[in-house]
Structures are given as C-alpha cells and as structure tokens.
Amino acid sequence: MQASSTQNQSTVPPEARTRSWRKVFDDISSAARQRQLWAHLGWQDIKQRYRRSVLGPLWITISMGVTAAGLGLMYSTIFGQDPSDYVPYMTVGFIIWYFISGCLTAGTEVFIQNEGMIKQLPAPISIYVFRTVWREFLLSLHNLVIYLAILAIFTPPVGLDVLAAVPALLLLLVNGGWVVLLFGITSTRFRDIPPVVTSFMQLVFFMSPIVWPIEALRENAGPRAWLAQLNPVYHYVDIVRAPLLGEPQDLHHWLIVLAITVVGWALALLMMRNYRARVSYWV
C-alpha cells in the first residue's frame, strides 16, 4: 500500500506538486518583506533610463508639462472648452493614463526583461511585479508636479475633497499589481501578447475620456453614451481625477473598479498558482 502511494506520487509532474495556494501567498509575502530590494531596483530603472542626462528624471516632468500645455490649449479650442477647465481635466487624465498604460505595457515584459535574474537568483517572482509597479508609481509622482503647477495657474475649486484621491490612488496601485502579474505570466508563455497589447492600448486611449470631455459624449451621442461605461479605464480615471479637480465622485465608478479588482486578482492568483514554477523555463 505504501509502495503504491509512493509510486503514484513519483508519477506526478514536478510542476503539479508546486501548484498550491500556500506557495503563491508565500511568494507574495516573501517579496513584500524584501521591499528594500525591489524598491531599489525600481529606482535604479529610472536612473538607468536617464543615465548621463543633465536633468535626469526631471525630463519626465518636462515632457508631461510640454504635452499638457501644447495639447491642452489646442484641444480646448477644438472642443470649444474653457482652457481653465479643460487643461486641468486633460492633464490629470494624462497622469493617470500614463500609470495605467505603463503597468500594462511593462507588465507584458516584466519577466522577459528580467530573464537573467530569474534564472540566476532564487527569488520570488513577485519581486519583479512589485519592482514594476513601484517604478511606474515613481514616474507618476514626477508627473504630479505638473498637477501642482495646474493648481497654481488655473486654481480649480479644490478643497478637502482632494483627500479622496488618496484611497483611489492606493486602489490604482493594487490593480497595477494584478495587471502586471497576470499579463506578465501570460506574455512569457505567448510572446505575441506584448505587441498586441501595445497596439490595443492606442485604441483604448482614444476611446477613453482623457483628451475628449465626457460631457461632449453625453451631449452628442445621446443614448449611445452608455457605451463609455464598458470601458474600464473610464472608471479608473474618474475615481482619481474627480477629487483632484474638486468634483464629486460617483459611487458606481467605485463599485465597478472594486469588482474589477476582485476579479482581476482572482485570475492573477489562479494563473500564478498554476504556472508560477514554469516562468523560469518560459523565459
């Protein structure tokens, strides 16, 4: 009886024996405890990108400032909007969009780009997920300087309601984790996904109320305006942008984002449980 049990166990593939929820949560908790490592690596990614540059990461802020000034003034004229209202609207939308698109595009290559470290260092794969989200968050912090300039120039009616953006930003970070994890594992197995996501993100950008105001869609699209609700990016952008511009938040945006968060993390954890051990072979 014991010999039969031992024989059956030996026939189980090694990958199957690693498929346990305990190993998944051990991987995540172990990576969380090594925050000095992934935080340092994330900051080094930014410094490496602007190596030998005089202004360094300040180019991130300058690029956002030029984009906000140029497109804001031009599109406010095209859409017939008051620049004092439209420029803050578009600028904050861009800041949030850069974080979302950064997590998606960088997430598709998170394990592919760290191939050397994955094969040489026995570290949790969640470290590379935290590293990517942390890096994109630091980039967003550089862009928030432009938001402070917007407050000084256009003075939108911002009060204590701006504090509601803090939990919204935290929720955005939580979602960045499952996005990077899910797309990272999937893209490591199927290498066609990164270019597909990059191309698809262009379509999502133009379909999201970032450059164009949502009020214009409601006025011109009529009953078809409800189609904007099918775009998840719309809800993520709104829960952060509304308090930053001194506008009330809609509860249904929060409910949709929370529902997507639960479903997204469920899929990401399931993917990690089944294929975590194979990442080192796929890269």
Backbone bond lengths (Angstrom), bond angles and torsions (degrees), N, CA, C in turn:
res aa  C-N    CA-C-N  psi(-1)  N-CA   C-N-CA  omega(-1)  CA-C   N-CA-C  phi
1 M - - - 1.474 - - 1.525 110.31 -
2 Q 1.322 115.27 -44.90 1.461 119.72 -179.64 1.523 110.99 -69.08
3 A 1.345 115.56 -37.26 1.464 118.77 178.40 1.511 111.14 -65.58
4 S 1.338 116.76 -37.98 1.464 120.44 178.29 1.517 111.46 -64.48
5 S 1.331 116.81 -40.93 1.472 120.71 178.99 1.515 110.97 -64.35
6 T 1.345 115.25 -40.29 1.464 119.01 179.42 1.514 111.58 -66.26
7 Q 1.333 115.22 -37.03 1.464 119.72 179.25 1.513 111.57 -66.85
8 N 1.334 116.96 -41.09 1.464 120.54 179.00 1.518 111.35 -64.51
9 Q 1.321 115.12 -38.38 1.464 119.12 -179.64 1.522 111.27 -67.35
10 S 1.354 115.65 -34.77 1.457 118.52 -178.68 1.520 112.47 -71.24
11 T 1.343 116.68 -22.17 1.455 119.94 179.64 1.513 112.87 -82.45
12 V 1.328 118.45 -9.57 1.461 122.00 178.93 1.520 109.02 -75.46
13 P 1.337 118.82 128.12 1.468 121.08 179.28 1.519 111.09 -57.65
14 P 1.342 118.06 146.80 1.470 120.51 178.58 1.515 112.76 -57.60
15 E 1.361 117.34 -34.18 1.464 119.27 -179.11 1.532 111.04 -64.44
16 A 1.351 115.32 -36.31 1.459 118.74 -178.06 1.518 111.68 -68.63
17 R 1.357 116.02 -32.97 1.461 118.52 -179.02 1.522 111.81 -71.15
18 T 1.340 117.71 -16.11 1.460 120.64 178.63 1.527 112.54 -92.49
19 R 1.313 117.19 -2.36 1.459 120.74 -178.17 1.522 110.16 -83.80
20 S 1.293 115.78 85.23 1.462 120.89 177.34 1.516 108.60 -142.46
21 W 1.318 115.21 145.73 1.457 119.73 179.74 1.525 111.04 -65.74
22 R 1.329 116.54 -29.50 1.458 118.88 179.46 1.526 110.98 -62.11
23 K 1.330 117.40 -41.68 1.462 120.69 179.27 1.530 111.57 -66.78
24 V 1.318 115.68 -32.66 1.465 119.44 178.44 1.523 110.54 -64.47
25 F 1.331 115.77 -51.15 1.468 119.15 -177.32 1.523 111.58 -72.69
26 D 1.337 117.58 -28.03 1.461 119.41 173.31 1.521 110.95 -65.50
27 D 1.327 116.01 -38.52 1.460 120.58 178.32 1.528 110.82 -62.64
28 I 1.324 116.68 -46.05 1.464 120.79 -178.29 1.524 111.24 -68.06
29 S 1.341 117.13 -44.44 1.467 120.17 -178.73 1.524 111.16 -67.29
30 S 1.339 117.08 -37.14 1.457 119.84 178.09 1.525 110.99 -65.24
31 A 1.331 116.50 -40.29 1.468 119.86 177.47 1.526 111.24 -66.57
32 A 1.324 116.89 -37.80 1.465 119.95 179.68 1.525 111.20 -63.99
33 R 1.329 116.82 -34.82 1.465 120.04 179.17 1.523 112.10 -71.61
34 Q 1.312 117.06 -21.30 1.460 121.46 179.07 1.523 111.13 -96.98
35 R 1.322 116.05 41.87 1.471 120.66 -174.37 1.523 112.23 -64.84
36 Q 1.337 117.42 -28.18 1.464 118.07 177.93 1.519 111.17 -64.78
37 L 1.325 116.72 -32.94 1.459 120.66 -179.58 1.512 111.23 -69.72
38 W 1.346 117.87 -55.95 1.465 118.68 -176.36 1.519 112.62 -71.78
39 A 1.345 117.10 -27.24 1.465 118.62 175.81 1.530 110.46 -68.12
40 H 1.334 116.22 -40.41 1.464 119.91 178.25 1.520 110.79 -67.33
41 L 1.327 116.92 -41.61 1.465 119.80 179.70 1.530 111.41 -64.67
42 G 1.331 116.63 -39.24 1.456 119.82 178.56 1.522 112.24 -63.49
43 W 1.330 116.21 -41.93 1.460 119.61 178.43 1.527 111.07 -68.64
44 Q 1.326 116.37 -36.13 1.459 119.73 177.86 1.520 111.77 -65.49
45 D 1.332 117.21 -31.76 1.471 120.28 176.63 1.519 110.92 -60.13
46 I 1.334 115.99 -41.74 1.463 120.07 -179.59 1.531 110.50 -69.71
47 K 1.322 116.51 -43.17 1.464 119.87 179.65 1.526 110.92 -64.61
48 Q 1.324 117.12 -37.27 1.457 120.36 179.56 1.530 111.37 -67.01
49 R 1.331 115.86 -34.97 1.462 119.83 -179.69 1.525 111.19 -64.53
50 Y 1.345 116.55 -34.37 1.468 120.32 -177.48 1.529 110.54 -112.05
51 R 1.321 114.99 33.90 1.459 120.88 177.96 1.521 110.46 -64.44
52 R 1.316 116.44 138.60 1.471 124.80 -178.81 1.530 112.62 66.66
53 S 1.311 117.32 11.50 1.455 120.35 176.26 1.524 110.01 -90.93
54 V 1.327 116.46 141.72 1.464 120.36 -178.11 1.523 110.70 -69.34
55 L 1.325 117.09 -45.76 1.460 120.96 -177.57 1.518 112.67 -86.64
56 G 1.311 117.62 -18.03 1.457 120.95 177.40 1.524 112.48 62.61
57 P 1.350 116.88 -138.57 1.470 120.05 -178.19 1.525 114.56 -62.62
58 L 1.330 117.42 -10.64 1.468 118.88 177.11 1.524 111.63 -63.26
59 W 1.335 116.71 -18.88 1.457 119.26 176.17 1.529 111.09 -62.61
60 I 1.323 117.19 -27.02 1.466 120.69 176.32 1.518 110.00 -62.44
61 T 1.329 115.27 -46.16 1.468 120.37 -179.95 1.520 111.05 -68.06
62 I 1.327 117.20 -41.65 1.463 120.80 -179.33 1.520 110.52 -63.04
63 S 1.327 116.32 -42.99 1.464 120.02 -180.00 1.526 111.11 -61.86
64 M 1.318 116.53 -43.88 1.466 119.85 178.47 1.519 111.09 -65.12
65 G 1.335 117.32 -39.84 1.459 120.56 -179.66 1.519 112.01 -63.68
66 V 1.331 117.12 -43.39 1.466 120.75 178.66 1.527 110.53 -64.58
67 T 1.341 116.30 -41.90 1.469 120.31 178.95 1.521 111.11 -62.88
68 A 1.326 116.64 -44.24 1.460 120.57 -179.02 1.522 111.63 -64.44
69 A 1.332 116.75 -42.04 1.462 120.08 -178.81 1.525 111.25 -69.56
70 G 1.329 116.51 -47.07 1.463 119.49 -176.23 1.519 113.25 -68.57
71 L 1.343 116.42 -55.93 1.463 119.75 -178.10 1.522 111.75 -69.49
72 G 1.328 116.54 -34.75 1.465 119.33 -178.86 1.513 112.22 -61.53
73 L 1.318 116.87 -47.37 1.465 120.20 -179.23 1.528 111.34 -70.06
74 M 1.339 116.86 -35.72 1.459 119.64 -178.14 1.533 111.16 -71.94
75 Y 1.336 116.85 -49.92 1.462 119.88 -176.30 1.525 112.74 -72.53
76 S 1.324 117.26 -24.83 1.466 118.27 175.43 1.525 110.59 -65.29
77 T 1.329 116.24 -32.96 1.460 120.46 176.06 1.527 110.92 -73.08
78 I 1.340 116.94 -40.80 1.459 120.58 -179.16 1.523 111.23 -63.93
79 F 1.335 116.62 -44.32 1.458 120.87 -177.69 1.527 112.88 -86.94
80 G 1.332 117.01 -0.86 1.453 119.97 -179.84 1.519 113.18 65.95
81 Q 1.335 116.89 37.20 1.460 122.59 -177.47 1.524 110.34 -104.00
82 D 1.320 115.05 153.41 1.458 120.82 173.96 1.527 108.47 -71.30
83 P 1.344 119.03 122.98 1.469 119.97 -178.79 1.519 113.95 -56.17
84 S 1.322 117.74 -32.43 1.463 119.94 179.57 1.517 112.15 -66.52
85 D 1.319 117.48 -22.09 1.464 121.37 176.10 1.521 111.86 -97.63
86 Y 1.331 115.65 -38.72 1.464 119.04 -172.72 1.526 112.53 -77.04
87 V 1.327 118.10 -42.35 1.464 120.47 -176.62 1.529 111.64 -60.26
88 P 1.340 120.40 -47.00 1.482 118.41 174.60 1.521 112.45 -61.55
89 Y 1.338 117.25 -39.23 1.462 121.58 179.75 1.523 110.94 -59.31
90 M 1.327 116.54 -48.44 1.457 120.61 -177.37 1.522 111.33 -71.80
91 T 1.325 117.83 -39.71 1.455 121.07 -176.51 1.522 111.50 -64.24
92 V 1.324 117.04 -47.44 1.466 119.78 179.18 1.525 110.11 -64.39
93 G 1.324 116.79 -36.91 1.457 119.68 176.79 1.520 111.82 -61.66
94 F 1.331 116.77 -40.40 1.460 120.96 178.17 1.529 110.89 -63.80
95 I 1.325 116.73 -42.44 1.465 120.19 -178.50 1.527 110.75 -60.29
96 I 1.328 116.20 -44.68 1.467 119.95 179.72 1.516 110.59 -68.89
97 W 1.326 116.52 -40.24 1.456 120.45 -179.31 1.524 112.07 -62.50
98 Y 1.327 117.42 -40.25 1.456 120.17 -179.61 1.526 111.27 -61.50
99 F 1.320 116.79 -35.88 1.466 118.75 177.45 1.527 110.81 -69.33
100 I 1.327 116.92 -45.23 1.463 120.60 -179.03 1.524 110.76 -63.08
101 S 1.329 116.20 -49.60 1.464 119.24 -178.77 1.525 111.41 -67.17
102 G 1.342 116.48 -33.07 1.461 119.37 177.71 1.514 112.12 -64.23
103 C 1.337 116.75 -42.50 1.469 120.26 178.19 1.527 110.88 -64.83
104 L 1.319 116.95 -38.50 1.468 120.07 -178.87 1.526 112.00 -69.69
105 T 1.316 117.09 -51.44 1.459 120.23 -176.85 1.527 111.85 -70.23
106 A 1.335 117.26 -42.74 1.463 119.39 178.34 1.528 110.86 -71.29
107 G 1.340 116.38 -30.82 1.456 119.41 179.57 1.509 113.12 -64.22
108 T 1.329 117.57 -31.83 1.465 119.79 -179.52 1.525 112.28 -68.44
109 E 1.326 117.48 -18.26 1.462 120.76 -177.87 1.522 112.35 -121.89
110 V 1.329 117.59 15.49 1.460 120.37 -173.60 1.524 111.62 -62.41
111 F 1.316 118.57 -41.27 1.463 121.06 -179.66 1.529 111.68 -87.18
112 I 1.305 116.51 -30.15 1.466 120.31 179.47 1.531 110.07 -65.45
113 Q 1.317 117.24 -43.60 1.459 120.77 -178.72 1.528 112.27 -72.69
114 N 1.318 117.24 -21.90 1.469 121.19 179.31 1.525 111.31 -102.29
115 E 1.316 116.83 29.32 1.459 121.58 -177.11 1.526 111.91 -56.60
116 G 1.332 116.96 -46.03 1.455 120.09 -177.77 1.515 112.85 -61.15
117 M 1.330 117.40 -45.67 1.455 120.98 -179.07 1.521 111.37 -67.84
118 I 1.337 117.16 -38.34 1.465 120.58 -178.96 1.526 110.66 -63.94
119 K 1.328 117.66 -38.75 1.456 121.00 -177.35 1.526 112.97 -79.94
120 Q 1.332 116.91 -22.97 1.461 119.76 -174.93 1.519 113.63 -103.27
121 L 1.339 117.59 -28.65 1.457 120.68 -176.08 1.524 110.26 -110.89
122 P 1.342 118.28 129.09 1.470 121.35 176.97 1.530 110.76 -80.39
123 A 1.314 116.43 68.77 1.461 121.60 -176.59 1.523 110.02 -113.69
124 P 1.332 117.95 155.00 1.473 120.62 176.10 1.526 110.64 -61.38
125 I 1.323 116.11 142.37 1.464 118.52 -179.82 1.525 111.16 -71.09
126 S 1.325 117.07 -18.54 1.466 119.82 178.62 1.519 111.89 -65.82
127 I 1.323 117.74 -21.02 1.467 120.52 177.90 1.524 110.41 -58.96
128 Y 1.318 116.91 -40.38 1.462 120.81 -178.27 1.527 111.08 -72.42
129 V 1.326 116.21 -28.17 1.468 120.03 174.93 1.517 110.06 -69.38
130 F 1.344 116.89 -48.56 1.463 120.72 178.73 1.526 110.87 -61.80
131 R 1.316 115.70 -38.22 1.465 120.16 179.70 1.525 111.12 -60.88
132 T 1.318 116.54 -43.33 1.463 120.98 -178.29 1.522 111.55 -68.27
133 V 1.335 117.00 -46.41 1.466 120.11 -179.90 1.524 110.35 -63.74
134 W 1.325 116.88 -41.09 1.462 120.82 179.35 1.526 110.96 -62.99
135 R 1.332 116.90 -41.51 1.463 120.57 179.00 1.523 111.28 -62.80
136 E 1.328 116.43 -45.08 1.462 119.38 179.67 1.529 111.27 -66.35
137 F 1.320 116.64 -31.67 1.466 119.90 177.28 1.529 110.79 -68.48
138 L 1.319 116.72 -40.58 1.470 120.01 177.17 1.520 111.23 -62.77
139 L 1.321 116.63 -38.96 1.463 119.89 176.46 1.526 110.51 -62.65
140 S 1.329 116.77 -38.54 1.461 120.67 178.85 1.524 111.03 -67.02
141 L 1.325 117.18 -35.32 1.468 120.12 177.94 1.527 110.67 -63.84
142 H 1.320 116.78 -36.79 1.469 118.99 175.89 1.528 110.40 -63.02
143 N 1.320 116.35 -37.74 1.462 119.54 -179.12 1.525 112.15 -74.35
144 L 1.322 117.73 -23.25 1.468 119.91 178.63 1.525 112.08 -64.69
145 V 1.335 117.25 -18.76 1.465 119.60 174.94 1.528 109.86 -60.74
146 I 1.331 116.69 -35.62 1.459 120.52 177.90 1.531 109.86 -65.41
147 Y 1.321 117.17 -35.67 1.475 119.69 177.41 1.525 110.68 -62.24
148 L 1.326 117.22 -39.77 1.466 120.19 177.58 1.526 110.69 -64.37
149 A 1.332 116.46 -36.21 1.464 119.61 176.48 1.524 110.68 -67.20
150 I 1.340 116.33 -35.91 1.467 120.74 177.03 1.528 110.30 -61.95
151 L 1.339 116.24 -41.62 1.463 119.91 178.84 1.522 111.23 -61.72
152 A 1.326 116.02 -37.46 1.460 119.56 -177.32 1.529 112.09 -75.77
153 I 1.333 117.76 -32.73 1.467 120.49 -174.74 1.530 111.52 -89.10
154 F 1.327 116.52 -49.15 1.461 120.27 -172.85 1.526 113.25 -99.98
155 T 1.329 117.24 -13.46 1.480 123.32 176.75 1.524 112.72 43.72
156 P 1.358 118.69 63.09 1.467 119.44 173.59 1.517 109.99 -65.28
157 P 1.349 118.22 156.58 1.468 121.68 -175.67 1.526 112.33 -71.81
158 V 1.316 116.08 73.48 1.465 121.21 -176.87 1.519 109.50 -101.34
159 G 1.331 116.60 128.84 1.455 122.14 177.30 1.512 110.18 -124.93
160 L 1.321 115.50 -147.19 1.460 120.19 178.73 1.523 112.24 -67.88
161 D 1.333 116.42 -14.33 1.466 119.17 177.77 1.523 112.15 -63.26
162 V 1.345 117.24 -16.71 1.453 120.26 -179.89 1.528 110.94 -63.98
163 L 1.340 116.93 -22.49 1.466 120.26 179.43 1.526 111.96 -65.43
164 A 1.329 116.49 -20.09 1.462 119.43 177.64 1.525 111.57 -67.08
165 A 1.333 116.79 -14.82 1.466 119.75 177.94 1.527 111.76 -73.81
166 V 1.338 117.71 -20.00 1.470 120.50 -178.23 1.529 111.31 -64.27
167 P 1.356 119.48 -54.69 1.473 117.45 176.80 1.529 113.05 -63.08
168 A 1.328 116.78 -29.75 1.464 119.26 177.37 1.522 110.84 -66.36
169 L 1.334 117.68 -40.61 1.450 121.23 177.26 1.525 111.40 -65.99
170 L 1.330 116.34 -39.98 1.466 119.96 177.45 1.524 110.84 -62.77
171 L 1.325 115.85 -40.30 1.461 119.38 177.95 1.525 110.60 -65.97
172 L 1.321 116.43 -34.26 1.461 120.54 177.05 1.536 110.37 -64.80
173 L 1.327 117.18 -39.44 1.460 120.83 177.03 1.526 111.38 -65.02
174 V 1.328 116.42 -41.39 1.466 120.65 178.76 1.524 110.17 -60.84
175 N 1.305 116.59 -40.90 1.466 120.21 178.47 1.527 111.74 -69.69
176 G 1.322 116.11 -32.77 1.451 118.37 176.06 1.521 112.29 -60.30
177 G 1.347 116.97 -31.76 1.451 120.91 179.33 1.515 112.56 -64.15
178 W 1.332 117.53 -48.55 1.465 118.14 -177.82 1.533 111.87 -72.85
179 V 1.337 116.11 -30.55 1.467 118.95 177.72 1.524 110.32 -63.00
180 V 1.341 116.73 -48.69 1.470 120.62 -178.82 1.528 110.40 -65.05
181 L 1.325 117.21 -42.15 1.459 120.76 -178.63 1.523 112.08 -65.76
182 L 1.322 116.91 -48.13 1.461 120.90 -177.50 1.522 111.97 -66.19
183 F 1.330 116.30 -50.59 1.460 119.45 -178.93 1.524 111.67 -70.82
184 G 1.333 116.71 -29.01 1.457 119.36 179.38 1.511 112.23 -65.80
185 I 1.335 117.16 -47.66 1.467 120.26 179.91 1.528 110.67 -66.79
186 T 1.332 116.39 -44.07 1.462 120.00 -178.74 1.523 111.81 -63.40
187 S 1.328 117.00 -42.14 1.465 120.62 -178.21 1.522 112.07 -71.45
188 T 1.325 116.98 -27.65 1.459 119.45 176.97 1.524 110.76 -65.62
189 R 1.316 116.02 -33.91 1.468 120.21 178.52 1.529 111.50 -82.37
190 F 1.321 116.60 -41.40 1.468 120.83 -177.57 1.527 108.05 -117.07
191 R 1.322 116.68 102.82 1.469 122.07 -172.20 1.523 113.37 -75.46
192 D 1.319 118.11 -3.66 1.462 120.09 176.52 1.525 112.23 -81.02
193 I 1.322 116.54 -14.13 1.464 119.74 -174.80 1.529 112.68 -67.89
194 P 1.347 121.25 -43.81 1.475 119.67 -179.54 1.521 114.69 -53.08
195 P 1.350 120.64 -51.07 1.474 118.07 178.64 1.520 112.89 -66.31
196 V 1.326 117.18 -31.32 1.463 119.49 178.13 1.522 110.04 -65.56
197 V 1.337 116.85 -44.64 1.464 120.66 179.28 1.520 111.15 -63.70
198 T 1.328 116.92 -41.46 1.468 120.65 179.35 1.525 111.03 -60.18
199 S 1.309 116.72 -43.52 1.464 120.05 178.81 1.522 111.70 -69.53
200 F 1.321 116.24 -39.00 1.457 120.63 -178.20 1.520 111.56 -68.36
201 M 1.333 117.27 -30.74 1.460 120.52 -179.08 1.527 111.59 -64.78
202 Q 1.311 117.86 -30.53 1.459 120.38 176.37 1.522 110.96 -63.48
203 L 1.326 115.83 -41.31 1.463 119.81 177.73 1.518 111.13 -66.44
204 V 1.327 117.30 -42.43 1.464 121.15 -179.75 1.524 110.70 -62.80
205 F 1.339 116.55 -38.15 1.462 119.64 179.49 1.518 111.92 -59.90
206 F 1.327 116.98 -47.73 1.457 120.33 -177.41 1.530 112.29 -72.96
207 M 1.332 117.36 -20.28 1.460 120.97 177.83 1.522 112.87 -90.16
208 S 1.327 117.16 -3.85 1.469 121.59 -178.99 1.524 110.30 -101.57
209 P 1.330 117.89 146.16 1.475 121.16 179.63 1.521 111.85 -75.27
210 I 1.312 115.27 70.12 1.466 121.12 178.25 1.518 109.69 -109.09
211 V 1.327 115.40 -54.48 1.468 119.92 175.85 1.516 110.63 -86.26
212 W 1.318 117.13 -42.01 1.469 119.44 179.79 1.532 110.58 -93.53
213 P 1.327 117.88 140.39 1.469 121.25 -178.72 1.519 111.57 -74.64
214 I 1.313 116.16 141.78 1.459 121.18 -178.30 1.520 111.15 -65.83
215 E 1.344 117.24 -27.70 1.463 119.88 178.71 1.526 111.26 -64.79
216 A 1.327 117.10 -34.42 1.465 120.29 178.78 1.519 111.09 -64.67
217 L 1.332 116.82 -36.55 1.464 119.77 177.84 1.525 110.44 -67.46
218 R 1.310 116.80 -41.25 1.463 119.79 -179.04 1.527 111.23 -66.05
219 E 1.321 116.78 -33.57 1.461 119.79 -178.53 1.525 112.23 -77.69
220 N 1.322 116.97 -35.38 1.458 120.42 -173.04 1.522 114.22 -99.21
221 A 1.329 117.25 -27.28 1.465 119.09 -175.98 1.522 112.46 -89.69
222 G 1.328 117.12 -19.69 1.460 119.63 179.55 1.515 111.86 64.57
223 P 1.341 117.92 -131.62 1.468 120.64 -178.79 1.524 113.79 -62.25
224 R 1.336 116.99 -22.82 1.464 119.84 -178.79 1.524 112.63 -75.33
225 A 1.319 118.23 -5.13 1.461 120.98 -179.29 1.525 112.11 -63.33
226 W 1.351 117.15 -21.43 1.467 119.39 -180.00 1.523 111.92 -65.56
227 L 1.338 118.25 -16.29 1.453 120.80 179.11 1.522 111.83 -62.88
228 A 1.345 116.18 -25.39 1.463 119.05 177.66 1.516 111.74 -63.41
229 Q 1.338 117.02 -24.97 1.457 120.55 179.53 1.525 111.91 -67.33
230 L 1.316 117.74 -19.50 1.461 121.05 -179.47 1.527 112.23 -79.08
231 N 1.315 116.60 -9.28 1.463 121.42 -179.51 1.527 109.28 -91.52
232 P 1.345 118.98 110.69 1.473 119.80 -178.81 1.522 113.47 -60.97
233 V 1.338 117.08 -32.60 1.464 120.31 -178.28 1.528 110.68 -60.82
234 Y 1.321 117.01 -34.96 1.466 121.13 178.97 1.519 111.14 -56.60
235 H 1.321 117.63 -43.29 1.458 121.70 -177.48 1.530 111.21 -72.48
236 Y 1.329 116.53 -39.32 1.468 119.27 178.70 1.526 111.00 -65.23
237 V 1.317 116.54 -41.56 1.461 120.09 -179.72 1.520 110.69 -66.78
238 D 1.319 117.43 -40.46 1.461 120.66 -174.09 1.521 112.78 -67.56
239 I 1.359 118.74 -39.28 1.465 119.32 -176.58 1.526 111.55 -66.89
240 V 1.339 117.02 -22.71 1.465 120.01 177.99 1.515 111.20 -95.30
241 R 1.322 117.27 -41.68 1.461 120.71 -174.24 1.527 112.17 -70.44
242 A 1.319 117.35 -39.17 1.470 119.83 -175.84 1.522 112.28 -56.35
243 P 1.346 120.50 -53.63 1.480 118.41 -179.88 1.524 113.18 -67.58
244 L 1.338 118.11 -30.62 1.461 119.52 179.18 1.517 112.10 -68.20
245 L 1.329 116.52 -21.90 1.467 120.63 177.75 1.528 112.08 -102.70
246 G 1.324 116.79 6.96 1.459 120.12 179.07 1.503 113.89 75.95
247 E 1.327 117.41 24.67 1.458 121.82 -179.96 1.521 110.51 -107.09
248 P 1.331 118.19 153.61 1.474 120.16 179.72 1.527 111.37 -70.88
249 Q 1.325 115.56 147.35 1.453 121.23 177.11 1.522 110.54 -89.02
250 D 1.331 115.42 143.30 1.459 120.64 176.46 1.523 109.39 -91.53
251 L 1.330 115.91 132.22 1.458 120.27 -176.88 1.523 111.87 -62.93
252 H 1.330 117.03 -34.71 1.463 118.30 -175.31 1.528 111.96 -66.62
253 H 1.350 117.51 -27.04 1.462 119.31 174.98 1.525 110.55 -65.63
254 W 1.330 116.38 -41.99 1.462 120.57 178.17 1.524 111.15 -63.75
255 L 1.306 117.46 -42.95 1.461 120.62 -178.54 1.527 110.99 -63.40
256 I 1.329 116.27 -41.26 1.461 119.85 179.78 1.528 110.53 -66.80
257 V 1.325 116.99 -43.37 1.466 120.25 -179.97 1.529 110.67 -64.40
258 L 1.330 117.44 -41.55 1.461 120.15 178.34 1.524 111.32 -63.49
259 A 1.327 116.40 -39.61 1.469 119.76 178.78 1.534 110.21 -64.88
260 I 1.328 117.04 -42.81 1.463 120.44 178.56 1.525 110.19 -64.43
261 T 1.331 117.22 -36.95 1.462 121.18 179.39 1.522 111.25 -61.52
262 V 1.318 116.57 -45.82 1.468 120.63 -179.30 1.527 110.58 -64.41
263 V 1.320 116.44 -48.06 1.468 120.47 -179.23 1.529 110.61 -64.61
264 G 1.331 116.91 -42.30 1.456 120.83 -178.57 1.521 112.23 -62.71
265 W 1.340 116.87 -45.61 1.458 119.52 179.71 1.523 111.45 -68.41
266 A 1.329 117.41 -33.64 1.469 120.05 176.88 1.521 110.36 -62.20
267 L 1.333 117.21 -44.63 1.463 120.94 178.82 1.527 111.11 -66.76
268 A 1.340 116.63 -41.54 1.461 119.88 -178.23 1.528 111.29 -65.57
269 L 1.333 117.22 -43.02 1.461 120.38 179.50 1.522 111.58 -67.17
270 L 1.329 116.52 -37.54 1.457 119.80 177.13 1.531 110.84 -64.81
271 M 1.325 115.90 -42.04 1.458 120.26 177.06 1.528 110.74 -63.36
272 M 1.316 116.62 -40.22 1.456 121.00 179.84 1.525 111.03 -67.83
273 R 1.316 116.87 -38.64 1.464 120.37 178.69 1.520 111.18 -62.50
274 N 1.309 117.40 -40.42 1.458 121.09 -174.38 1.521 113.79 -83.70
275 Y 1.352 117.16 -30.37 1.460 118.50 -169.88 1.524 113.97 -128.51
276 R 1.306 118.10 9.76 1.464 120.25 -179.31 1.526 111.75 -57.79
277 A 1.322 117.04 -42.95 1.470 120.96 -176.98 1.521 112.46 -70.93
278 R 1.316 118.15 -16.79 1.469 120.81 -176.10 1.523 112.70 -91.57
279 V 1.330 117.40 -11.15 1.472 120.06 -176.23 1.530 110.61 -58.90
280 S 1.331 116.67 -42.73 1.463 119.59 -177.97 1.523 112.16 -65.18
281 Y 1.327 118.15 -24.72 1.469 121.41 177.49 1.529 110.90 -85.00
282 W 1.315 116.99 -34.34 1.461 120.66 -177.75 1.520 112.73 -71.65
283 V 1.351 116.59 -33.70 1.457 118.34 -178.59 1.520 110.90 -70.07
